Amino acid sequence: LVNKGTGWMLRYAGDKDKKKLLSFLDKYAATMPGSLLRNAIEKLDKKQREHYMNLKENPKSKEKVN
């Protein structure tokens, strides 16, 4: 439940400053719990969502997507 709430908070923080959210995700997405990451990226476009979910599956992939 804490992870879901944290993901929700990140998602809405991204509404205020998307650049900061993307920077945060670039740094931490690979190590975030899945439920937290899925909630955090919910409002991103499909290409960005796929990028961050792929980081979760393959942490060595560091190429940025904007």
PDBQT receptor file of N, H, CA, C and O in Angstrom, charges set to zero:
ATOM      1  N   LEU A   1       0.817  -1.195   0.000  1.00  0.00    +0.000 N 
ATOM      2  CA  LEU A   1       0.000   0.000   0.000  1.00  0.00    +0.000 C 
ATOM      3  C   LEU A   1       0.864   1.263   0.000  1.00  0.00    +0.000 C 
ATOM      4  O   LEU A   1       0.508   2.263  -0.624  1.00  0.00    +0.000 OA
ATOM      5  N   VAL A   2       1.985   1.213   0.693  1.00  0.00    +0.000 N 
ATOM      6  H   VAL A   2       2.274   0.401   1.200  1.00  0.00    +0.000 HD
ATOM      7  CA  VAL A   2       2.879   2.373   0.732  1.00  0.00    +0.000 C 
ATOM      8  C   VAL A   2       3.451   2.633  -0.664  1.00  0.00    +0.000 C 
ATOM      9  O   VAL A   2       3.539   3.783  -1.092  1.00  0.00    +0.000 OA
ATOM     10  N   ASN A   3       3.839   1.567  -1.374  1.00  0.00    +0.000 N 
ATOM     11  H   ASN A   3       3.767   0.633  -1.025  1.00  0.00    +0.000 HD
ATOM     12  CA  ASN A   3       4.386   1.742  -2.721  1.00  0.00    +0.000 C 
ATOM     13  C   ASN A   3       3.358   2.348  -3.666  1.00  0.00    +0.000 C 
ATOM     14  O   ASN A   3       3.683   3.215  -4.476  1.00  0.00    +0.000 OA
ATOM     15  N   LYS A   4       2.125   1.889  -3.558  1.00  0.00    +0.000 N 
ATOM     16  H   LYS A   4       1.860   1.185  -2.900  1.00  0.00    +0.000 HD
ATOM     17  CA  LYS A   4       1.064   2.422  -4.413  1.00  0.00    +0.000 C 
ATOM     18  C   LYS A   4       0.857   3.909  -4.133  1.00  0.00    +0.000 C 
ATOM     19  O   LYS A   4       0.723   4.704  -5.063  1.00  0.00    +0.000 OA
ATOM     20  N   GLY A   5       0.830   4.279  -2.872  1.00  0.00    +0.000 N 
ATOM     21  H   GLY A   5       0.938   3.633  -2.117  1.00  0.00    +0.000 HD
ATOM     22  CA  GLY A   5       0.658   5.685  -2.495  1.00  0.00    +0.000 C 
ATOM     23  C   GLY A   5       1.824   6.553  -2.945  1.00  0.00    +0.000 C 
ATOM     24  O   GLY A   5       1.630   7.691  -3.371  1.00  0.00    +0.000 OA
ATOM     25  N   THR A   6       3.026   6.016  -2.849  1.00  0.00    +0.000 N 
ATOM     26  H   THR A   6       3.183   5.091  -2.503  1.00  0.00    +0.000 HD
ATOM     27  CA  THR A   6       4.205   6.766  -3.284  1.00  0.00    +0.000 C 
ATOM     28  C   THR A   6       4.184   6.955  -4.799  1.00  0.00    +0.000 C 
ATOM     29  O   THR A   6       4.529   8.027  -5.295  1.00  0.00    +0.000 OA
ATOM     30  N   GLY A   7       3.784   5.932  -5.525  1.00  0.00    +0.000 N 
ATOM     31  H   GLY A   7       3.503   5.061  -5.121  1.00  0.00    +0.000 HD
ATOM     32  CA  GLY A   7       3.658   6.046  -6.979  1.00  0.00    +0.000 C 
ATOM     33  C   GLY A   7       2.615   7.076  -7.366  1.00  0.00    +0.000 C 
ATOM     34  O   GLY A   7       2.805   7.848  -8.306  1.00  0.00    +0.000 OA
ATOM     35  N   TRP A   8       1.510   7.081  -6.634  1.00  0.00    +0.000 N 
ATOM     36  H   TRP A   8       1.356   6.453  -5.870  1.00  0.00    +0.000 HD
ATOM     37  CA  TRP A   8       0.445   8.067  -6.862  1.00  0.00    +0.000 C 
ATOM     38  C   TRP A   8       0.986   9.477  -6.649  1.00  0.00    +0.000 C 
ATOM     39  O   TRP A   8       0.715  10.374  -7.447  1.00  0.00    +0.000 OA
ATOM     40  N   MET A   9       1.748   9.674  -5.581  1.00  0.00    +0.000 N 
ATOM     41  H   MET A   9       1.968   8.945  -4.933  1.00  0.00    +0.000 HD
ATOM     42  CA  MET A   9       2.325  10.984  -5.277  1.00  0.00    +0.000 C 
ATOM     43  C   MET A   9       3.290  11.419  -6.386  1.00  0.00    +0.000 C 
ATOM     44  O   MET A   9       3.267  12.577  -6.804  1.00  0.00    +0.000 OA
ATOM     45  N   LEU A  10       4.126  10.511  -6.856  1.00  0.00    +0.000 N 
ATOM     46  H   LEU A  10       4.145   9.571  -6.516  1.00  0.00    +0.000 HD
ATOM     47  CA  LEU A  10       5.056  10.837  -7.941  1.00  0.00    +0.000 C 
ATOM     48  C   LEU A  10       4.304  11.197  -9.221  1.00  0.00    +0.000 C 
ATOM     49  O   LEU A  10       4.683  12.130  -9.928  1.00  0.00    +0.000 OA
ATOM     50  N   ARG A  11       3.246  10.457  -9.511  1.00  0.00    +0.000 N 
ATOM     51  H   ARG A  11       2.939   9.699  -8.937  1.00  0.00    +0.000 HD
ATOM     52  CA  ARG A  11       2.451  10.725 -10.710  1.00  0.00    +0.000 C 
ATOM     53  C   ARG A  11       1.906  12.146 -10.692  1.00  0.00    +0.000 C 
ATOM     54  O   ARG A  11       1.986  12.854 -11.696  1.00  0.00    +0.000 OA
ATOM     55  N   TYR A  12       1.360  12.563  -9.571  1.00  0.00    +0.000 N 
ATOM     56  H   TYR A  12       1.295  11.988  -8.755  1.00  0.00    +0.000 HD
ATOM     57  CA  TYR A  12       0.795  13.912  -9.480  1.00  0.00    +0.000 C 
ATOM     58  C   TYR A  12       1.869  14.981  -9.337  1.00  0.00    +0.000 C 
ATOM     59  O   TYR A  12       1.648  16.122  -9.743  1.00  0.00    +0.000 OA
ATOM     60  N   ALA A  13       3.005  14.652  -8.782  1.00  0.00    +0.000 N 
ATOM     61  H   ALA A  13       3.185  13.725  -8.452  1.00  0.00    +0.000 HD
ATOM     62  CA  ALA A  13       4.125  15.600  -8.762  1.00  0.00    +0.000 C 
ATOM     63  C   ALA A  13       4.593  15.851 -10.192  1.00  0.00    +0.000 C 
ATOM     64  O   ALA A  13       5.014  16.958 -10.526  1.00  0.00    +0.000 OA
ATOM     65  N   GLY A  14       4.518  14.827 -11.029  1.00  0.00    +0.000 N 
ATOM     66  H   GLY A  14       4.175  13.928 -10.758  1.00  0.00    +0.000 HD
ATOM     67  CA  GLY A  14       4.876  14.975 -12.436  1.00  0.00    +0.000 C 
ATOM     68  C   GLY A  14       3.960  15.919 -13.185  1.00  0.00    +0.000 C 
ATOM     69  O   GLY A  14       4.367  16.510 -14.185  1.00  0.00    +0.000 OA
ATOM     70  N   ASP A  15       2.724  16.073 -12.719  1.00  0.00    +0.000 N 
ATOM     71  H   ASP A  15       2.393  15.593 -11.907  1.00  0.00    +0.000 HD
ATOM     72  CA  ASP A  15       1.818  17.057 -13.320  1.00  0.00    +0.000 C 
ATOM     73  C   ASP A  15       2.354  18.466 -13.119  1.00  0.00    +0.000 C 
ATOM     74  O   ASP A  15       2.164  19.332 -13.973  1.00  0.00    +0.000 OA
ATOM     75  N   LYS A  16       3.015  18.697 -12.007  1.00  0.00    +0.000 N 
ATOM     76  H   LYS A  16       3.170  17.993 -11.314  1.00  0.00    +0.000 HD
ATOM     77  CA  LYS A  16       3.560  20.023 -11.683  1.00  0.00    +0.000 C 
ATOM     78  C   LYS A  16       4.908  20.263 -12.346  1.00  0.00    +0.000 C 
ATOM     79  O   LYS A  16       5.193  21.373 -12.795  1.00  0.00    +0.000 OA
ATOM     80  N   ASP A  17       5.742  19.221 -12.410  1.00  0.00    +0.000 N 
ATOM     81  H   ASP A  17       5.511  18.319 -12.046  1.00  0.00    +0.000 HD
ATOM     82  CA  ASP A  17       7.082  19.380 -12.993  1.00  0.00    +0.000 C 
ATOM     83  C   ASP A  17       7.514  18.054 -13.629  1.00  0.00    +0.000 C 
ATOM     84  O   ASP A  17       8.172  17.229 -12.994  1.00  0.00    +0.000 OA
ATOM     85  N   LYS A  18       7.134  17.870 -14.882  1.00  0.00    +0.000 N 
ATOM     86  H   LYS A  18       6.600  18.539 -15.398  1.00  0.00    +0.000 HD
ATOM     87  CA  LYS A  18       7.410  16.612 -15.577  1.00  0.00    +0.000 C 
ATOM     88  C   LYS A  18       8.910  16.358 -15.717  1.00  0.00    +0.000 C 
ATOM     89  O   LYS A  18       9.359  15.215 -15.632  1.00  0.00    +0.000 OA
ATOM     90  N   LYS A  19       9.678  17.417 -15.931  1.00  0.00    +0.000 N 
ATOM     91  H   LYS A  19       9.313  18.346 -16.000  1.00  0.00    +0.000 HD
ATOM     92  CA  LYS A  19      11.127  17.270 -16.098  1.00  0.00    +0.000 C 
ATOM     93  C   LYS A  19      11.764  16.660 -14.846  1.00  0.00    +0.000 C 
ATOM     94  O   LYS A  19      12.639  15.801 -14.952  1.00  0.00    +0.000 OA
ATOM     95  N   LYS A  20      11.334  17.098 -13.671  1.00  0.00    +0.000 N 
ATOM     96  H   LYS A  20      10.623  17.796 -13.585  1.00  0.00    +0.000 HD
ATOM     97  CA  LYS A  20      11.872  16.547 -12.420  1.00  0.00    +0.000 C 
ATOM     98  C   LYS A  20      11.449  15.094 -12.240  1.00  0.00    +0.000 C 
ATOM     99  O   LYS A  20      12.234  14.268 -11.774  1.00  0.00    +0.000 OA
ATOM    100  N   LEU A  21      10.208  14.784 -12.610  1.00  0.00    +0.000 N 
ATOM    101  H   LEU A  21       9.570  15.455 -12.989  1.00  0.00    +0.000 HD
ATOM    102  CA  LEU A  21       9.752  13.393 -12.512  1.00  0.00    +0.000 C 
ATOM    103  C   LEU A  21      10.608  12.499 -13.405  1.00  0.00    +0.000 C 
ATOM    104  O   LEU A  21      11.064  11.441 -12.970  1.00  0.00    +0.000 OA
ATOM    105  N   LEU A  22      10.828  12.918 -14.646  1.00  0.00    +0.000 N 
ATOM    106  H   LEU A  22      10.458  13.777 -14.999  1.00  0.00    +0.000 HD
ATOM    107  CA  LEU A  22      11.625  12.103 -15.567  1.00  0.00    +0.000 C 
ATOM    108  C   LEU A  22      13.056  11.941 -15.073  1.00  0.00    +0.000 C 
ATOM    109  O   LEU A  22      13.645  10.868 -15.206  1.00  0.00    +0.000 OA
ATOM    110  N   SER A  23      13.607  12.990 -14.511  1.00  0.00    +0.000 N 
ATOM    111  H   SER A  23      13.129  13.862 -14.403  1.00  0.00    +0.000 HD
ATOM    112  CA  SER A  23      14.959  12.918 -13.954  1.00  0.00    +0.000 C 
ATOM    113  C   SER A  23      15.003  11.920 -12.795  1.00  0.00    +0.000 C 
ATOM    114  O   SER A  23      15.933  11.120 -12.694  1.00  0.00    +0.000 OA
ATOM    115  N   PHE A  24      14.005  11.973 -11.933  1.00  0.00    +0.000 N 
ATOM    116  H   PHE A  24      13.250  12.623 -12.015  1.00  0.00    +0.000 HD
ATOM    117  CA  PHE A  24      13.907  11.047 -10.806  1.00  0.00    +0.000 C 
ATOM    118  C   PHE A  24      13.780   9.608 -11.317  1.00  0.00    +0.000 C 
ATOM    119  O   PHE A  24      14.450   8.703 -10.819  1.00  0.00    +0.000 OA
ATOM    120  N   LEU A  25      12.916   9.407 -12.313  1.00  0.00    +0.000 N 
ATOM    121  H   LEU A  25      12.371  10.142 -12.717  1.00  0.00    +0.000 HD
ATOM    122  CA  LEU A  25      12.717   8.065 -12.855  1.00  0.00    +0.000 C 
ATOM    123  C   LEU A  25      13.975   7.538 -13.539  1.00  0.00    +0.000 C 
ATOM    124  O   LEU A  25      14.286   6.351 -13.439  1.00  0.00    +0.000 OA
ATOM    125  N   ASP A  26      14.700   8.418 -14.236  1.00  0.00    +0.000 N 
ATOM    126  H   ASP A  26      14.448   9.382 -14.317  1.00  0.00    +0.000 HD
ATOM    127  CA  ASP A  26      15.955   7.990 -14.866  1.00  0.00    +0.000 C 
ATOM    128  C   ASP A  26      16.918   7.429 -13.829  1.00  0.00    +0.000 C 
ATOM    129  O   ASP A  26      17.657   6.483 -14.101  1.00  0.00    +0.000 OA
ATOM    130  N   LYS A  27      16.903   8.010 -12.659  1.00  0.00    +0.000 N 
ATOM    131  H   LYS A  27      16.303   8.779 -12.438  1.00  0.00    +0.000 HD
ATOM    132  CA  LYS A  27      17.828   7.596 -11.606  1.00  0.00    +0.000 C 
ATOM    133  C   LYS A  27      17.346   6.357 -10.844  1.00  0.00    +0.000 C 
ATOM    134  O   LYS A  27      18.153   5.500 -10.487  1.00  0.00    +0.000 OA
ATOM    135  N   TYR A  28      16.035   6.258 -10.593  1.00  0.00    +0.000 N 
ATOM    136  H   TYR A  28      15.379   6.955 -10.883  1.00  0.00    +0.000 HD
ATOM    137  CA  TYR A  28      15.544   5.233  -9.669  1.00  0.00    +0.000 C 
ATOM    138  C   TYR A  28      14.613   4.170 -10.258  1.00  0.00    +0.000 C 
ATOM    139  O   TYR A  28      14.311   3.193  -9.573  1.00  0.00    +0.000 OA
ATOM    140  N   ALA A  29      14.155   4.319 -11.482  1.00  0.00    +0.000 N 
ATOM    141  H   ALA A  29      14.400   5.113 -12.039  1.00  0.00    +0.000 HD
ATOM    142  CA  ALA A  29      13.155   3.391 -12.026  1.00  0.00    +0.000 C 
ATOM    143  C   ALA A  29      13.607   1.937 -11.990  1.00  0.00    +0.000 C 
ATOM    144  O   ALA A  29      12.809   1.046 -11.700  1.00  0.00    +0.000 OA
ATOM    145  N   ALA A  30      14.868   1.693 -12.279  1.00  0.00    +0.000 N 
ATOM    146  H   ALA A  30      15.517   2.416 -12.514  1.00  0.00    +0.000 HD
ATOM    147  CA  ALA A  30      15.364   0.313 -12.349  1.00  0.00    +0.000 C 
ATOM    148  C   ALA A  30      15.286  -0.412 -11.007  1.00  0.00    +0.000 C 
ATOM    149  O   ALA A  30      15.226  -1.641 -10.969  1.00  0.00    +0.000 OA
ATOM    150  N   THR A  31      15.287   0.337  -9.914  1.00  0.00    +0.000 N 
ATOM    151  H   THR A  31      15.336   1.335  -9.944  1.00  0.00    +0.000 HD
ATOM    152  CA  THR A  31      15.286  -0.299  -8.590  1.00  0.00    +0.000 C 
ATOM    153  C   THR A  31      13.965  -0.129  -7.840  1.00  0.00    +0.000 C 
ATOM    154  O   THR A  31      13.828  -0.608  -6.715  1.00  0.00    +0.000 OA
ATOM    155  N   MET A  32      12.998   0.547  -8.451  1.00  0.00    +0.000 N 
ATOM    156  H   MET A  32      13.109   0.936  -9.365  1.00  0.00    +0.000 HD
ATOM    157  CA  MET A  32      11.699   0.758  -7.789  1.00  0.00    +0.000 C 
ATOM    158  C   MET A  32      10.875  -0.528  -7.791  1.00  0.00    +0.000 C 
ATOM    159  O   MET A  32      10.976  -1.328  -8.721  1.00  0.00    +0.000 OA
ATOM    160  N   PRO A  33      10.066  -0.728  -6.763  1.00  0.00    +0.000 N 
ATOM    161  CA  PRO A  33       9.100  -1.824  -6.814  1.00  0.00    +0.000 C 
ATOM    162  C   PRO A  33       8.143  -1.611  -7.994  1.00  0.00    +0.000 C 
ATOM    163  O   PRO A  33       7.819  -0.472  -8.333  1.00  0.00    +0.000 OA
ATOM    164  N   GLY A  34       7.700  -2.685  -8.607  1.00  0.00    +0.000 N 
ATOM    165  H   GLY A  34       7.963  -3.610  -8.332  1.00  0.00    +0.000 HD
ATOM    166  CA  GLY A  34       6.852  -2.599  -9.795  1.00  0.00    +0.000 C 
ATOM    167  C   GLY A  34       5.585  -1.788  -9.614  1.00  0.00    +0.000 C 
ATOM    168  O   GLY A  34       5.236  -0.987 -10.480  1.00  0.00    +0.000 OA
ATOM    169  N   SER A  35       4.887  -1.983  -8.496  1.00  0.00    +0.000 N 
ATOM    170  H   SER A  35       5.171  -2.634  -7.792  1.00  0.00    +0.000 HD
ATOM    171  CA  SER A  35       3.631  -1.253  -8.285  1.00  0.00    +0.000 C 
ATOM    172  C   SER A  35       3.874   0.245  -8.170  1.00  0.00    +0.000 C 
ATOM    173  O   SER A  35       3.069   1.040  -8.654  1.00  0.00    +0.000 OA
ATOM    174  N   LEU A  36       4.965   0.635  -7.541  1.00  0.00    +0.000 N 
ATOM    175  H   LEU A  36       5.619  -0.011  -7.147  1.00  0.00    +0.000 HD
ATOM    176  CA  LEU A  36       5.310   2.050  -7.408  1.00  0.00    +0.000 C 
ATOM    177  C   LEU A  36       5.602   2.632  -8.791  1.00  0.00    +0.000 C 
ATOM    178  O   LEU A  36       5.096   3.700  -9.135  1.00  0.00    +0.000 OA
ATOM    179  N   LEU A  37       6.405   1.940  -9.575  1.00  0.00    +0.000 N 
ATOM    180  H   LEU A  37       6.815   1.072  -9.296  1.00  0.00    +0.000 HD
ATOM    181  CA  LEU A  37       6.767   2.423 -10.903  1.00  0.00    +0.000 C 
ATOM    182  C   LEU A  37       5.545   2.520 -11.809  1.00  0.00    +0.000 C 
ATOM    183  O   LEU A  37       5.369   3.523 -12.500  1.00  0.00    +0.000 OA
ATOM    184  N   ARG A  38       4.705   1.500 -11.816  1.00  0.00    +0.000 N 
ATOM    185  H   ARG A  38       4.848   0.685 -11.255  1.00  0.00    +0.000 HD
ATOM    186  CA  ARG A  38       3.513   1.529 -12.674  1.00  0.00    +0.000 C 
ATOM    187  C   ARG A  38       2.616   2.714 -12.343  1.00  0.00    +0.000 C 
ATOM    188  O   ARG A  38       2.078   3.353 -13.246  1.00  0.00    +0.000 OA
ATOM    189  N   ASN A  39       2.452   3.011 -11.072  1.00  0.00    +0.000 N 
ATOM    190  H   ASN A  39       2.890   2.491 -10.338  1.00  0.00    +0.000 HD
ATOM    191  CA  ASN A  39       1.643   4.167 -10.684  1.00  0.00    +0.000 C 
ATOM    192  C   ASN A  39       2.320   5.475 -11.070  1.00  0.00    +0.000 C 
ATOM    193  O   ASN A  39       1.648   6.407 -11.512  1.00  0.00    +0.000 OA
ATOM    194  N   ALA A  40       3.622   5.560 -10.913  1.00  0.00    +0.000 N 
ATOM    195  H   ALA A  40       4.168   4.803 -10.554  1.00  0.00    +0.000 HD
ATOM    196  CA  ALA A  40       4.353   6.797 -11.203  1.00  0.00    +0.000 C 
ATOM    197  C   ALA A  40       4.326   7.147 -12.690  1.00  0.00    +0.000 C 
ATOM    198  O   ALA A  40       4.315   8.327 -13.041  1.00  0.00    +0.000 OA
ATOM    199  N   ILE A  41       4.316   6.142 -13.568  1.00  0.00    +0.000 N 
ATOM    200  H   ILE A  41       4.326   5.184 -13.282  1.00  0.00    +0.000 HD
ATOM    201  CA  ILE A  41       4.408   6.397 -15.010  1.00  0.00    +0.000 C 
ATOM    202  C   ILE A  41       3.052   6.380 -15.712  1.00  0.00    +0.000 C 
ATOM    203  O   ILE A  41       2.991   6.509 -16.935  1.00  0.00    +0.000 OA
ATOM    204  N   GLU A  42       1.995   6.228 -14.975  1.00  0.00    +0.000 N 
ATOM    205  H   GLU A  42       2.045   6.123 -13.982  1.00  0.00    +0.000 HD
ATOM    206  CA  GLU A  42       0.659   6.070 -15.555  1.00  0.00    +0.000 C 
ATOM    207  C   GLU A  42       0.272   7.181 -16.535  1.00  0.00    +0.000 C 
ATOM    208  O   GLU A  42      -0.376   6.903 -17.544  1.00  0.00    +0.000 OA
ATOM    209  N   LYS A  43       0.653   8.423 -16.263  1.00  0.00    +0.000 N 
ATOM    210  H   LYS A  43       1.179   8.649 -15.443  1.00  0.00    +0.000 HD
ATOM    211  CA  LYS A  43       0.250   9.551 -17.111  1.00  0.00    +0.000 C 
ATOM    212  C   LYS A  43       1.266   9.889 -18.203  1.00  0.00    +0.000 C 
ATOM    213  O   LYS A  43       1.058  10.834 -18.965  1.00  0.00    +0.000 OA
ATOM    214  N   LEU A  44       2.351   9.136 -18.288  1.00  0.00    +0.000 N 
ATOM    215  H   LEU A  44       2.519   8.368 -17.669  1.00  0.00    +0.000 HD
ATOM    216  CA  LEU A  44       3.342   9.378 -19.337  1.00  0.00    +0.000 C 
ATOM    217  C   LEU A  44       2.846   8.779 -20.650  1.00  0.00    +0.000 C 
ATOM    218  O   LEU A  44       1.955   7.929 -20.654  1.00  0.00    +0.000 OA
ATOM    219  N   ASP A  45       3.426   9.225 -21.762  1.00  0.00    +0.000 N 
ATOM    220  H   ASP A  45       4.150   9.915 -21.759  1.00  0.00    +0.000 HD
ATOM    221  CA  ASP A  45       3.015   8.652 -23.043  1.00  0.00    +0.000 C 
ATOM    222  C   ASP A  45       3.534   7.211 -23.149  1.00  0.00    +0.000 C 
ATOM    223  O   ASP A  45       4.401   6.790 -22.384  1.00  0.00    +0.000 OA
ATOM    224  N   LYS A  46       2.986   6.478 -24.104  1.00  0.00    +0.000 N 
ATOM    225  H   LYS A  46       2.282   6.821 -24.725  1.00  0.00    +0.000 HD
ATOM    226  CA  LYS A  46       3.265   5.046 -24.216  1.00  0.00    +0.000 C 
ATOM    227  C   LYS A  46       4.759   4.750 -24.359  1.00  0.00    +0.000 C 
ATOM    228  O   LYS A  46       5.273   3.824 -23.733  1.00  0.00    +0.000 OA
ATOM    229  N   LYS A  47       5.451   5.535 -25.181  1.00  0.00    +0.000 N 
ATOM    230  H   LYS A  47       5.034   6.287 -25.690  1.00  0.00    +0.000 HD
ATOM    231  CA  LYS A  47       6.882   5.307 -25.411  1.00  0.00    +0.000 C 
ATOM    232  C   LYS A  47       7.673   5.468 -24.110  1.00  0.00    +0.000 C 
ATOM    233  O   LYS A  47       8.570   4.674 -23.828  1.00  0.00    +0.000 OA
ATOM    234  N   GLN A  48       7.344   6.484 -23.326  1.00  0.00    +0.000 N 
ATOM    235  H   GLN A  48       6.615   7.129 -23.555  1.00  0.00    +0.000 HD
ATOM    236  CA  GLN A  48       8.033   6.709 -22.054  1.00  0.00    +0.000 C 
ATOM    237  C   GLN A  48       7.706   5.603 -21.053  1.00  0.00    +0.000 C 
ATOM    238  O   GLN A  48       8.593   5.128 -20.344  1.00  0.00    +0.000 OA
ATOM    239  N   ARG A  49       6.442   5.190 -20.991  1.00  0.00    +0.000 N 
ATOM    240  H   ARG A  49       5.722   5.576 -21.567  1.00  0.00    +0.000 HD
ATOM    241  CA  ARG A  49       6.063   4.100 -20.072  1.00  0.00    +0.000 C 
ATOM    242  C   ARG A  49       6.849   2.831 -20.403  1.00  0.00    +0.000 C 
ATOM    243  O   ARG A  49       7.375   2.166 -19.511  1.00  0.00    +0.000 OA
ATOM    244  N   GLU A  50       6.923   2.504 -21.692  1.00  0.00    +0.000 N 
ATOM    245  H   GLU A  50       6.495   3.044 -22.417  1.00  0.00    +0.000 HD
ATOM    246  CA  GLU A  50       7.659   1.305 -22.102  1.00  0.00    +0.000 C 
ATOM    247  C   GLU A  50       9.139   1.419 -21.740  1.00  0.00    +0.000 C 
ATOM    248  O   GLU A  50       9.751   0.451 -21.286  1.00  0.00    +0.000 OA
ATOM    249  N   HIS A  51       9.706   2.602 -21.942  1.00  0.00    +0.000 N 
ATOM    250  H   HIS A  51       9.209   3.388 -22.310  1.00  0.00    +0.000 HD
ATOM    251  CA  HIS A  51      11.115   2.822 -21.607  1.00  0.00    +0.000 C 
ATOM    252  C   HIS A  51      11.376   2.532 -20.128  1.00  0.00    +0.000 C 
ATOM    253  O   HIS A  51      12.305   1.798 -19.793  1.00  0.00    +0.000 OA
ATOM    254  N   TYR A  52      10.562   3.104 -19.250  1.00  0.00    +0.000 N 
ATOM    255  H   TYR A  52       9.807   3.701 -19.522  1.00  0.00    +0.000 HD
ATOM    256  CA  TYR A  52      10.798   2.930 -17.819  1.00  0.00    +0.000 C 
ATOM    257  C   TYR A  52      10.490   1.509 -17.356  1.00  0.00    +0.000 C 
ATOM    258  O   TYR A  52      11.154   1.009 -16.447  1.00  0.00    +0.000 OA
ATOM    259  N   MET A  53       9.511   0.851 -17.950  1.00  0.00    +0.000 N 
ATOM    260  H   MET A  53       8.972   1.257 -18.688  1.00  0.00    +0.000 HD
ATOM    261  CA  MET A  53       9.257  -0.542 -17.597  1.00  0.00    +0.000 C 
ATOM    262  C   MET A  53      10.408  -1.427 -18.082  1.00  0.00    +0.000 C 
ATOM    263  O   MET A  53      10.753  -2.408 -17.424  1.00  0.00    +0.000 OA
ATOM    264  N   ASN A  54      11.002  -1.087 -19.226  1.00  0.00    +0.000 N 
ATOM    265  H   ASN A  54      10.721  -0.290 -19.761  1.00  0.00    +0.000 HD
ATOM    266  CA  ASN A  54      12.163  -1.843 -19.710  1.00  0.00    +0.000 C 
ATOM    267  C   ASN A  54      13.368  -1.648 -18.806  1.00  0.00    +0.000 C 
ATOM    268  O   ASN A  54      14.163  -2.571 -18.631  1.00  0.00    +0.000 OA
ATOM    269  N   LEU A  55      13.517  -0.464 -18.231  1.00  0.00    +0.000 N 
ATOM    270  H   LEU A  55      12.871   0.286 -18.373  1.00  0.00    +0.000 HD
ATOM    271  CA  LEU A  55      14.604  -0.253 -17.266  1.00  0.00    +0.000 C 
ATOM    272  C   LEU A  55      14.432  -1.187 -16.076  1.00  0.00    +0.000 C 
ATOM    273  O   LEU A  55      15.405  -1.718 -15.541  1.00  0.00    +0.000 OA
ATOM    274  N   LYS A  56      13.191  -1.378 -15.673  1.00  0.00    +0.000 N 
ATOM    275  H   LYS A  56      12.401  -0.946 -16.107  1.00  0.00    +0.000 HD
ATOM    276  CA  LYS A  56      12.896  -2.268 -14.553  1.00  0.00    +0.000 C 
ATOM    277  C   LYS A  56      13.332  -3.692 -14.901  1.00  0.00    +0.000 C 
ATOM    278  O   LYS A  56      13.886  -4.399 -14.059  1.00  0.00    +0.000 OA
ATOM    279  N   GLU A  57      13.083  -4.106 -16.137  1.00  0.00    +0.000 N 
ATOM    280  H   GLU A  57      12.633  -3.531 -16.821  1.00  0.00    +0.000 HD
ATOM    281  CA  GLU A  57      13.425  -5.456 -16.572  1.00  0.00    +0.000 C 
ATOM    282  C   GLU A  57      14.906  -5.589 -16.899  1.00  0.00    +0.000 C 
ATOM    283  O   GLU A  57      15.502  -6.646 -16.691  1.00  0.00    +0.000 OA
ATOM    284  N   ASN A  58      15.506  -4.502 -17.418  1.00  0.00    +0.000 N 
ATOM    285  H   ASN A  58      15.022  -3.643 -17.588  1.00  0.00    +0.000 HD
ATOM    286  CA  ASN A  58      16.902  -4.524 -17.855  1.00  0.00    +0.000 C 
ATOM    287  C   ASN A  58      17.601  -3.263 -17.355  1.00  0.00    +0.000 C 
ATOM    288  O   ASN A  58      17.731  -2.303 -18.115  1.00  0.00    +0.000 OA
ATOM    289  N   PRO A  59      18.050  -3.235 -16.111  1.00  0.00    +0.000 N 
ATOM    290  CA  PRO A  59      18.623  -2.024 -15.505  1.00  0.00    +0.000 C 
ATOM    291  C   PRO A  59      19.843  -1.469 -16.226  1.00  0.00    +0.000 C 
ATOM    292  O   PRO A  59      20.191  -0.308 -16.008  1.00  0.00    +0.000 OA
ATOM    293  N   LYS A  60      20.503  -2.241 -17.070  1.00  0.00    +0.000 N 
ATOM    294  H   LYS A  60      20.220  -3.183 -17.248  1.00  0.00    +0.000 HD
ATOM    295  CA  LYS A  60      21.697  -1.752 -17.759  1.00  0.00    +0.000 C 
ATOM    296  C   LYS A  60      21.351  -0.836 -18.929  1.00  0.00    +0.000 C 
ATOM    297  O   LYS A  60      22.225  -0.137 -19.441  1.00  0.00    +0.000 OA
ATOM    298  N   SER A  61      20.093  -0.828 -19.359  1.00  0.00    +0.000 N 
ATOM    299  H   SER A  61      19.382  -1.396 -18.943  1.00  0.00    +0.000 HD
ATOM    300  CA  SER A  61      19.650   0.040 -20.450  1.00  0.00    +0.000 C 
ATOM    301  C   SER A  61      19.420   1.439 -19.905  1.00  0.00    +0.000 C 
ATOM    302  O   SER A  61      18.415   1.694 -19.242  1.00  0.00    +0.000 OA
ATOM    303  N   LYS A  62      20.352   2.346 -20.183  1.00  0.00    +0.000 N 
ATOM    304  H   LYS A  62      21.169   2.138 -20.721  1.00  0.00    +0.000 HD
ATOM    305  CA  LYS A  62      20.302   3.694 -19.606  1.00  0.00    +0.000 C 
ATOM    306  C   LYS A  62      19.936   4.774 -20.623  1.00  0.00    +0.000 C 
ATOM    307  O   LYS A  62      19.960   5.957 -20.284  1.00  0.00    +0.000 OA
ATOM    308  N   GLU A  63      19.598   4.403 -21.856  1.00  0.00    +0.000 N 
ATOM    309  H   GLU A  63      19.577   3.442 -22.131  1.00  0.00    +0.000 HD
ATOM    310  CA  GLU A  63      19.264   5.405 -22.870  1.00  0.00    +0.000 C 
ATOM    311  C   GLU A  63      18.009   6.165 -22.451  1.00  0.00    +0.000 C 
ATOM    312  O   GLU A  63      17.003   5.560 -22.083  1.00  0.00    +0.000 OA
ATOM    313  N   LYS A  64      18.075   7.493 -22.510  1.00  0.00    +0.000 N 
ATOM    314  H   LYS A  64      18.893   7.985 -22.809  1.00  0.00    +0.000 HD
ATOM    315  CA  LYS A  64      16.957   8.332 -22.080  1.00  0.00    +0.000 C 
ATOM    316  C   LYS A  64      15.939   8.492 -23.199  1.00  0.00    +0.000 C 
ATOM    317  O   LYS A  64      16.286   8.501 -24.380  1.00  0.00    +0.000 OA
ATOM    318  N   VAL A  65      14.671   8.620 -22.806  1.00  0.00    +0.000 N 
ATOM    319  H   VAL A  65      14.389   8.613 -21.846  1.00  0.00    +0.000 HD
ATOM    320  CA  VAL A  65      13.580   8.889 -23.733  1.00  0.00    +0.000 C 
ATOM    321  C   VAL A  65      12.841  10.103 -23.228  1.00  0.00    +0.000 C 
ATOM    322  O   VAL A  65      12.460  10.153 -22.058  1.00  0.00    +0.000 OA
ATOM    323  N   ASN A  66      12.628  11.094 -24.095  1.00  0.00    +0.000 N 
ATOM    324  H   ASN A  66      12.937  11.053 -25.045  1.00  0.00    +0.000 HD
ATOM    325  CA  ASN A  66      11.881  12.297 -23.694  1.00  0.00    +0.000 C 
ATOM    326  C   ASN A  66      10.632  12.425 -24.454  1.00  0.00    +0.000 C 
ATOM    327  O   ASN A  66       9.879  13.377 -24.248  1.00  0.00    +0.000 OA
TER     328      ASN A  66
